[in-house]
């Protein structure tokens, strides 16, 4: 930046700060540490905020000093890193100190943006004794207090408007100085352009003084919006000096140094349980172990610093990666626990969903989705010699699973000429056993398109009357049936509406529907009043493909969670239905890349779809019991499985 540019920016900054009450300039850190109060409802350590607890945020927050030349900041962040506190601190500084700036807060939907403002931002001002700054631009009208559904106004003429990424047309003709873009990787794609760029365009009226913040937990390589913004910046890493040798280094979960020696986190197990007190970080240089309590000294601003690793695409662009490894709020043992959920004892992926959580939520990295096809040999390796179709081998199952079969569910794929029906048995930990797979045929002209079809009659008999007896004497009936309503939806809904509960129409969607709060599934109501469920099939396919690629042998002992098991008489053609789809990549009109599941035209894959629906069934049942009925925040899986076993909800002992 030359002297003339510096003078121009200084003139603009001085004019921004020209208010009747503000004479002394504060930095964002100074202003927040003097004004912002955190009550016991927010933190276990109440009082005025002190950034010594989260020193890695200090430089990032200082980028939003109006005297700083930095214009854009992109942050890849893990969970439990105090990220929300920084967004709130930026806003407090601009509303309370700068005062004159127009601000926009953007989230995936307008409802999410408004909820964040009402639940977090407004209470922040109230907790800090700053409610008085809210003031309507109509100062002559005392009944207007500056807070409405569409915007917040404060003393000095500044204001903040909420916006949703799915409605970019709502922000045209609005010029913004401070743009806050939150959780970019949860944003939907929009038809009329790149949503991130559309929001950036709103700051062109303040080109020389604009401030843009973009933050998100990352998602998938090629489809991550925050990755794109991070790559545009200077990709800063937080370097922390070893407490013994003093070598600066990025804290990594695992790595090899120049001498080929492993460094990073190490730990011990007590049987199958992680010894959390044993988790330590070994220096990259001297391999000295650092325990969790050492992290407090390691991350201080005196011992650590941000260092850029690349030149940015444009001047004044910065990007940062805030990982769980450097956060006091995210203990190292939590990262190890997430790793152990994702990998088996041989270092093979056992749960893709857990793997993605570890990458995204702890490492603050996008995960690479590989397009590796599930081969027939992989699928056929899941045949078990102990049982045939319509048999439930509980005596063998209990040798390799933590419980016997606890419930049976049924999933149905609808075609004109047949109903493809799969019956699934479930043990604790989502270990899945295919009990039966049949096609109920109807070769009449109308086929399954009409409710009078004998195929629907036979399915009704299976649901109402059929019982399966295990080899240990337990007797089962179907606990839950899902029927795919994508084809002949009116007939499916009519069939399901005959049941007050337990039988539901479903719709499989590649992505979560707009407004869907739970990414895996969502309730919907049909025109006839029947409850149904939308299932995000790509989410389950991403989780289950690694399960099918992973083999298990009886000599390995207890099966991993989600292990799939098939009867010995499952045919080759049936198992090949699990192998048809493959992950592919496509380029979107806005230039971003996206992965999708591709099926060759006409290739049968009903068993694969029915397996996806089966896993969704159990998660929805657990959600019904825990979240809907008990009104707790999340599913308590140990409680759920124990309830099914102890109360014998879906089986009975033989009389």
C-alpha positions in Angstrom: 0.0 0.0 0.0 1.5 3.3 -1.1 1.4 6.6 0.9 -1.5 8.0 -1.2 -3.6 4.9 -0.6 -2.8 5.1 3.1 -3.9 8.7 3.3 -7.2 7.9 1.5 -8.0 5.1 3.8 -7.1 7.2 6.9 -9.5 9.9 5.7 -12.3 7.3 5.3 -11.6 5.8 8.7 -11.6 9.1 10.4 -15.0 9.9 8.9 -16.4 6.5 10.0 -15.4 7.3 13.5 -16.8 10.9 13.5 -19.7 10.5 15.9 -20.8 12.9 18.6 -19.7 10.6 21.5 -16.7 8.8 20.2 -13.4 10.6 20.5 -10.9 7.9 21.6 -10.2 5.0 19.3 -10.2 1.5 20.6 -9.1 -1.7 18.9 -11.7 -4.5 18.8 -9.8 -6.4 21.6 -9.6 -3.3 23.8 -13.2 -2.4 23.3 -14.5 -5.9 24.0 -12.3 -6.5 27.1 -13.5 -3.3 28.6 -17.2 -3.6 27.7 -18.2 -7.2 27.0 -19.5 -9.1 30.0 -20.0 -12.9 29.9 -22.6 -14.1 32.5 -22.8 -17.6 34.1 -25.4 -18.6 31.5 -22.7 -18.3 28.8 -19.5 -19.4 30.6 -18.3 -21.3 33.7 -15.9 -18.4 34.2 -18.1 -15.3 34.3 -16.8 -11.7 34.0 -15.5 -9.4 31.3 -14.1 -11.2 28.3 -10.4 -12.0 28.4 -8.9 -13.2 25.1 -5.9 -14.8 26.9 -8.1 -17.9 27.1 -8.5 -18.0 23.3 -5.3 -16.2 22.1 -5.6 -17.6 18.6 -8.6 -15.3 18.0 -6.7 -12.1 18.9 -5.1 -11.5 15.5 -8.3 -12.5 13.7 -10.4 -10.1 15.7 -7.9 -7.3 15.2 -8.3 -7.6 11.5 -11.7 -5.8 12.0 -10.1 -2.7 13.5 -11.2 0.0 11.1 -7.6 1.1 10.9 -6.4 -2.3 9.8 -5.8 -2.7 6.0 -7.2 -6.2 6.0 -10.4 -6.4 3.9 -11.4 -10.1 3.9 -11.0 -12.8 6.5 -11.9 -16.5 5.9 -11.8 -19.0 8.8 -11.8 -22.8 8.7 -12.9 -23.7 12.2 -13.4 -26.8 14.3 -16.2 -27.0 16.8 -15.7 -25.9 20.4 -13.2 -23.1 19.5 -15.1 -20.0 20.7 -15.9 -19.1 17.1 -19.3 -17.7 18.0 -17.8 -15.4 20.6 -15.6 -13.8 17.8 -18.6 -13.1 15.5 -20.4 -11.5 18.5 -17.3 -9.5 19.4 -16.9 -8.1 15.9 -20.5 -6.9 16.0 -20.2 -5.4 19.5 -17.2 -3.4 18.3 -19.0 -2.0 15.2 -22.3 -1.3 16.9 -20.8 0.2 20.1 -17.7 1.9 18.9 -17.8 2.4 15.1 -21.6 3.1 15.2 -22.0 4.5 11.7 -21.4 1.3 9.6 -24.2 -0.6 7.8 -23.8 -4.4 8.7 -25.3 -7.5 7.2 -25.4 -10.9 8.9 -25.9 -13.8 6.5 -26.7 -17.5 7.3 -28.1 -20.4 5.3 -31.7 -19.2 5.7 -33.3 -15.9 6.8 -34.9 -17.8 9.7 -31.5 -19.0 10.9 -30.1 -15.5 10.6 -32.9 -14.0 12.6 -32.7 -16.7 15.2 -29.0 -16.1 15.7 -29.6 -12.4 16.1 -32.5 -12.9 18.6 -30.8 -15.7 20.6 -27.2 -14.6 20.6 -26.5 -11.0 19.5 -29.3 -9.1 21.2 -28.7 -10.9 24.5 -25.0 -10.1 24.2 -25.7 -6.4 24.3 -28.1 -6.9 27.2 -25.7 -8.9 29.2 -23.0 -6.3 28.7 -25.3 -3.4 29.8 -25.4 -1.9 26.3 -29.1 -2.2 25.5 -29.3 1.6 25.5 -27.4 1.7 22.1 -30.4 0.4 20.2 -32.2 3.4 18.7 -34.5 3.7 15.8 -33.6 6.1 13.0 -37.0 7.8 13.7 -35.7 9.4 16.9 -38.8 11.6 17.2 -40.9 8.4 17.7 -40.1 7.1 21.2 -42.2 4.0 20.7 -39.6 2.7 18.1 -36.6 1.2 19.9 -34.4 0.1 17.0 -35.1 -3.6 17.0 -37.5 -5.0 14.4 -37.8 -8.3 12.4 -36.0 -6.8 9.4 -33.1 -4.9 11.1 -31.4 -3.7 14.3 -30.5 0.0 14.5 -28.2 1.7 16.9 -27.0 5.2 18.0 -24.9 6.8 15.3 -27.0 5.7 12.4 -25.5 2.2 11.9 -27.7 -0.9 11.6 -27.6 -4.6 10.9 -29.9 -6.5 8.5 -30.3 -10.4 8.5 -30.3 -12.2 5.2 -30.5 -15.9 4.0 -28.3 -17.3 1.4 -31.2 -18.9 -0.5 -32.8 -15.5 -1.3 -30.0 -13.3 -2.7 -32.5 -11.2 -4.6 -33.6 -9.7 -1.2 -30.3 -7.8 -0.8 -29.9 -6.0 -4.1 -29.5 -2.2 -3.8 -28.2 -2.6 -0.3 -24.6 -1.3 0.3 -22.8 -2.8 3.3 -19.5 -2.0 5.0 -19.3 -5.0 7.4 -20.4 -8.3 5.9 -20.6 -11.3 8.3 -21.1 -14.6 6.5 -21.7 -17.6 8.9 -21.4 -21.3 8.3 -20.8 -21.1 4.6 -20.8 -24.9 4.0 -24.4 -25.1 5.2 -25.4 -22.7 2.5 -27.5 -23.9 -0.4 -26.7 -23.3 -4.0 -28.7 -20.7 -5.8 -29.8 -20.4 -9.4 -28.7 -16.9 -10.0 -25.0 -17.1 -9.1 -22.5 -17.9 -6.4 -24.1 -16.9 -3.1 -20.8 -15.9 -1.4 -19.9 -13.6 -4.3 -23.3 -12.1 -4.3 -22.9 -11.1 -0.7 -19.4 -9.8 -1.3 -20.8 -7.6 -4.1 -22.9 -5.7 -1.5 -19.7 -4.2 -0.1 -18.4 -2.6 -3.4 -19.7 0.8 -2.2 -17.1 0.7 0.6 -14.3 -0.9 -1.4 -11.4 0.8 0.5 -12.8 0.2 4.0 -15.0 -2.8 3.6 -14.7 -5.7 6.1 -15.8 -9.2 5.1 -15.8 -12.1 7.5 -16.4 -15.7 6.3 -16.4 -18.6 8.6 -17.5 -22.2 8.7 -16.8 -25.7 9.7 -15.6 -27.3 6.4 -17.4 -30.2 4.7 -16.4 -32.2 1.6 -13.4 -31.6 -0.7 -14.7 -30.0 -3.9 -18.0 -28.9 -2.4 -16.8 -26.7 0.5 -17.5 -23.0 0.1 -15.2 -22.1 3.0 -12.3 -24.0 1.4 -12.5 -21.8 -1.7 -12.3 -18.7 0.4 -9.5 -20.1 2.5 -7.5 -20.9 -0.6 -7.8 -17.3 -1.8 -6.2 -16.0 1.4 -2.7 -16.4 2.8 -3.5 -19.7 4.6 -2.2 -18.8 8.1 -1.2 -21.6 10.6 -0.9 -21.1 14.3 2.6 -22.1 15.2 3.2 -23.1 18.8 6.7 -23.4 20.4 7.6 -26.7 22.1 7.9 -26.1 25.8 11.2 -28.0 25.8 13.1 -27.3 22.6 11.2 -24.1 21.6 10.7 -25.2 17.9 7.6 -23.5 16.4 5.2 -26.0 14.8 1.6 -26.5 13.8 0.0 -28.9 16.2 -1.0 -31.9 14.1 -2.9 -35.0 15.1 -0.3 -37.3 13.5 2.7 -36.7 11.3 6.3 -37.7 10.4 9.3 -35.4 11.0 12.3 -35.1 8.7 13.9 -38.1 10.4 10.9 -40.3 9.7 9.7 -40.4 13.3 6.1 -40.1 14.2 5.0 -37.1 16.2 1.6 -35.8 17.3 -0.9 -37.4 19.7 -0.3 -40.7 21.4 -2.5 -42.5 24.0 -3.1 -45.8 25.8 -6.2 -47.9 26.1 -7.6 -49.6 29.2 -9.0 -52.6 27.5 -11.4 -51.2 25.0 -11.6 -47.8 26.7 -9.4 -44.8 26.0 -7.3 -43.8 29.0 -8.0 -40.0 28.7 -5.3 -39.1 31.1 -2.7 -40.8 28.9 -3.3 -38.6 25.8 -0.3 -36.4 25.1 1.3 -34.4 22.2 4.8 -35.2 21.1 6.9 -32.4 19.7 7.8 -32.7 16.0 11.5 -31.9 16.7 12.5 -33.4 20.1 9.4 -35.7 20.6 9.0 -34.3 24.1 5.5 -35.2 25.4 3.1 -32.4 26.4 0.0 -33.3 28.5 -3.4 -31.6 28.2 -2.6 -29.2 31.0 0.5 -28.0 29.1 -1.8 -26.6 26.3 -2.6 -23.6 28.4 1.1 -22.4 28.2 1.6 -23.7 24.7 -1.1 -21.6 23.0 -0.4 -18.3 24.8 0.2 -15.2 22.6 3.8 -15.1 24.1 4.5 -18.7 23.0 2.5 -18.9 19.7 1.8 -16.8 16.6 0.1 -16.9 13.2 2.3 -17.3 10.1 1.1 -17.0 6.5 2.1 -20.0 4.3 1.2 -18.6 0.9 0.7 -15.4 -1.0 -3.0 -14.3 -1.2 -4.8 -14.0 -4.5 -5.3 -10.3 -3.8 -3.8 -7.8 -1.3 -5.4 -7.6 2.2 -6.9 -11.1 2.1 -6.2 -13.3 5.1 -7.3 -16.9 5.9 -6.9 -18.9 9.1 -7.4 -22.5 10.2 -8.5 -22.9 13.8 -8.4 -26.6 14.8 -9.4 -28.6 17.8 -5.7 -29.3 18.5 -5.1 -25.7 19.6 -8.4 -25.1 21.5 -8.7 -25.2 25.3 -12.4 -26.0 24.8 -11.6 -29.1 22.8 -9.4 -31.5 24.8 -7.1 -33.7 22.9 -8.8 -36.8 24.2 -12.0 -35.7 22.5 -10.1 -35.7 19.2 -8.8 -39.2 19.9 -12.2 -40.5 20.9 -13.6 -39.2 17.5 -10.7 -40.9 15.8 -11.5 -44.2 17.5 -15.1 -44.0 16.5 -14.1 -43.7 12.9 -11.3 -46.3 12.7 -11.1 -49.9 13.7 -8.1 -51.4 15.6 -6.4 -52.1 12.2 -6.6 -48.5 11.1 -9.4 -49.1 8.6 -12.4 -46.8 8.4 -15.4 -48.4 10.1 -17.8 -45.5 10.1 -17.7 -42.8 7.4 -20.0 -40.5 9.3 -17.7 -40.6 12.3 -14.7 -40.1 10.0 -16.3 -37.0 8.5 -17.1 -35.6 12.0 -13.4 -36.1 13.0 -12.1 -34.3 9.9 -14.6 -31.5 9.9 -15.3 -30.9 13.6 -11.8 -31.5 15.1 -9.2 -31.2 12.4 -11.1 -28.4 10.6 -10.5 -30.0 7.3 -12.7 -31.0 4.4 -12.9 -34.7 3.8 -12.1 -36.3 0.5 -14.9 -38.5 -0.9 -13.4 -41.3 -2.9 -15.3 -42.8 -5.8 -14.1 -46.3 -5.2 -16.7 -48.8 -6.3 -18.0 -51.5 -4.0 -16.9 -54.7 -5.8 -18.9 -57.9 -5.9 -16.2 -59.7 -3.9 -16.6 -57.0 -1.2 -20.3 -57.5 -1.1 -20.3 -61.2 -1.1 -17.9 -61.3 1.8 -20.8 -60.3 4.0 -22.6 -63.6 3.6 -22.7 -65.6 6.8 -22.8 -69.4 6.8 -24.9 -69.7 10.0 -28.2 -68.8 8.6 -30.5 -68.7 5.6 -33.3 -66.4 4.6 -36.1 -66.1 7.1 -33.9 -67.4 9.9 -32.7 -65.4 12.9 -29.5 -67.0 14.3 -29.5 -65.3 17.7 -27.3 -67.9 19.3 -24.5 -67.1 16.8 -25.3 -63.4 16.7 -24.7 -63.0 20.4 -21.1 -64.4 20.0 -20.2 -61.5 17.7 -22.6 -58.7 18.7 -23.4 -57.0 22.0 -27.0 -58.2 21.9 -29.3 -60.5 20.1 -31.6 -59.1 17.4 -33.7 -56.4 19.2 -36.1 -55.5 16.4 -37.1 -56.2 12.9 -38.0 -53.5 10.3 -39.2 -53.7 6.8 -38.4 -51.4 3.8 -40.3 -51.5 0.5 -39.4 -50.2 -3.0 -42.4 -49.9 -5.3 -42.5 -50.8 -9.0 -45.4 -51.3 -11.3 -44.8 -55.0 -11.6 -43.6 -55.8 -8.0 -42.9 -54.7 -4.5 -39.2 -55.2 -3.5 -39.3 -56.0 0.2 -36.4 -56.3 2.6 -36.7 -57.4 6.3 -33.8 -56.2 8.5 -32.7 -57.4 12.0 -30.9 -54.9 14.3 -28.6 -55.5 17.2 -27.2 -52.9 19.5 -24.8 -50.6 17.7 -26.6 -50.7 14.4 -25.2 -54.1 13.4 -27.5 -55.0 10.5 -28.7 -58.5 9.5 -30.7 -59.1 6.3 -33.4 -61.5 7.3 -35.3 -61.7 4.0 -35.4 -60.1 0.6 -38.2 -60.9 -1.8 -40.2 -59.5 -4.6 -44.0 -59.6 -4.4 -45.1 -59.8 -8.0 -48.1 -58.5 -9.8 -48.3 -59.1 -13.5 -51.7 -57.5 -14.1 -52.1 -54.5 -16.3 -52.7 -52.1 -13.5 -50.0 -53.8 -11.3 -49.0 -52.1 -8.0 -50.3 -48.8 -9.2 -53.7 -49.6 -7.6 -54.4 -50.4 -4.0 -56.4 -53.4 -4.9 -53.3 -55.2 -6.2 -52.6 -58.5 -4.6 -49.1 -57.4 -4.0 -50.4 -54.8 -1.5 -52.6 -57.4 0.1 -49.6 -59.7 0.6 -47.6 -56.9 2.0 -50.4 -56.1 4.5 -50.5 -59.7 5.6 -46.7 -59.6 6.2 -47.1 -56.5 8.4 -50.2 -57.6 10.3 -49.7 -61.4 10.7 -46.2 -62.6 9.9 -43.9 -63.6 12.8 -40.3 -64.8 12.8 -39.0 -67.2 15.4 -35.3 -67.1 16.2 -33.2 -70.1 17.1 -33.2 -69.1 20.8 -37.0 -69.1 20.9 -37.6 -65.3 20.7 -40.5 -64.3 18.4 -40.5 -61.1 16.3 -43.0 -59.1 14.3 -42.2 -56.0 12.3 -41.6 -52.9 14.4 -41.6 -50.4 11.6 -42.3 -50.4 7.8 -41.2 -47.7 5.3 -42.6 -47.6 1.8 -40.9 -45.6 -0.9 -43.5 -43.1 -2.3 -41.5 -41.8 -5.2 -43.5 -44.0 -7.6 -47.3 -44.1 -7.4 -47.3 -41.9 -4.3 -51.1 -41.7 -4.0 -51.3 -45.5 -3.7 -48.5 -45.7 -1.2 -50.0 -43.0 0.9 -53.4 -44.7 0.8 -51.8 -48.0 1.9 -49.9 -46.4 4.8 -52.9 -44.4 5.9 -54.6 -47.7 6.9 -52.2 -47.8 9.9 -52.3 -45.5 12.8 -48.6 -45.9 13.3 -45.6 -48.1 12.3 -46.1 -47.9 8.5 -45.0 -44.7 6.8 -44.5 -43.3 3.3 -41.0 -42.0 2.6 -39.3 -39.8 0.0 -35.6 -40.2 -0.8 -33.8 -36.9 -1.6 -30.2 -36.5 -2.6 -29.8 -33.5 -0.3 -31.7 -32.1 2.7 -34.8 -30.3 1.7 -34.9 -26.5 2.2 -35.6 -25.7 5.8 -34.9 -29.2 7.0 -33.4 -29.0 10.5 -32.0 -32.5 10.8 -29.7 -33.3 7.8 -30.5 -37.1 7.9 -34.3 -37.0 7.7 -37.4 -34.8 8.2 -41.1 -35.4 8.8 -43.7 -34.3 6.3 -47.4 -34.5 6.2 -49.3 -35.8 3.1 -52.5 -34.2 1.8 -54.5 -37.0 3.6 -52.8 -36.1 6.9 -50.5 -39.1 6.9 -47.1 -38.6 8.5 -44.1 -39.5 6.2 -40.4 -39.0 6.2 -37.9 -37.4 3.8 -34.6 -39.2 3.9 -31.3 -37.7 2.7 -30.1 -40.7 0.9 -26.7 -39.4 -0.1 -25.9 -38.9 3.6 -26.6 -42.6 4.3 -24.8 -43.8 1.1 -21.7 -42.0 2.1 -21.8 -43.7 5.5 -22.7 -47.2 4.3 -20.3 -47.6 1.3 -17.3 -47.9 3.6 -19.2 -50.5 5.6 -19.6 -52.6 2.5 -15.9 -52.2 1.6 -14.9 -53.4 5.1 -14.7 -57.1 5.6 -15.1 -59.0 8.9 -14.2 -62.5 9.9 -15.4 -64.5 12.9 -11.9 -64.8 14.2 -11.8 -61.0 14.7 -14.3 -61.2 17.5 -16.9 -58.5 18.1 -18.3 -56.9 15.0 -17.8 -53.2 14.4 -20.8 -51.0 14.6 -22.9 -50.8 11.3 -21.5 -54.2 10.1 -23.7 -55.7 7.4 -24.6 -59.4 7.4 -26.4 -61.4 4.7 -27.9 -64.9 4.7 -25.7 -67.6 3.0 -28.4 -68.1 0.3 -28.5 -64.4 -0.8 -28.0 -64.7 -4.5 -25.2 -63.2 -6.5 -27.6 -61.0 -8.4 -29.1 -59.7 -5.2 -25.7 -58.8 -3.8 -24.7 -57.1 -7.0 -27.5 -54.6 -6.3 -25.3 -53.2 -3.6 -22.5 -52.5 -6.1 -24.2 -50.6 -8.9 -23.7 -47.0 -7.8 -20.4 -45.1 -7.8 -19.4 -41.7 -6.5 -18.7 -39.2 -9.3 -17.8 -35.5 -9.5 -19.5 -32.8 -11.5 -18.8 -29.1 -12.0 -21.6 -26.7 -11.1 -22.5 -23.6 -13.2 -20.8 -21.4 -10.6 -17.5 -23.3 -11.1 -17.7 -25.3 -7.8 -17.3 -29.0 -7.8 -19.8 -31.4 -6.3 -19.8 -35.2 -5.7 -22.9 -37.3 -6.4 -24.0 -40.9 -6.6 -24.3 -42.2 -10.1 -26.2 -45.3 -11.2 -25.9 -46.7 -14.7 -29.2 -46.4 -16.5 -31.6 -49.2 -15.7 -29.2 -51.2 -13.5 -31.2 -52.7 -10.5 -30.1 -51.5 -7.1 -33.2 -52.0 -4.9 -31.3 -53.8 -2.1 -28.9 -50.8 -1.8 -31.8 -48.4 -1.6 -33.7 -50.6 0.9 -30.5 -50.8 3.1 -30.3 -47.0 3.2 -34.0 -46.8 4.2 -33.4 -49.4 6.9 -30.6 -47.5 8.6 -32.8 -44.3 8.5 -35.7 -46.3 10.1 -33.7 -47.1 13.2 -32.4 -43.6 13.6 -35.9 -42.2 13.2 -37.3 -44.6 15.7 -34.6 -43.6 18.2 -35.3 -39.9 17.5 -39.0 -40.5 18.1 -38.3 -42.1 21.5 -35.6 -39.7 22.7 -36.3 -36.3 21.2 -40.0 -36.4 20.5 -41.2 -38.3 23.6 -38.6 -37.7 26.2 -37.9 -34.1 24.9 -34.2 -34.4 25.2 -31.8 -32.6 22.9 -30.3 -35.7 21.1 -30.6 -39.4 20.8 -29.2 -41.4 23.8 -28.1 -44.5 22.0 -27.1 -46.6 25.0 -30.4 -45.8 26.6 -32.3 -46.6 23.4 -30.7 -50.0 22.9 -31.0 -50.9 26.6 -34.7 -50.0 26.5 -35.4 -52.2 23.6 -33.6 -55.1 25.3 -34.8 -54.8 28.8 -38.5 -53.9 28.0 -38.6 -56.5 25.1 -40.5 -53.8 23.1 -40.3 -55.6 19.7 -39.9 -59.3 20.6 -41.3 -61.9 23.0 -40.0 -65.1 24.5 -41.4 -68.3 23.1 -44.3 -69.7 25.0 
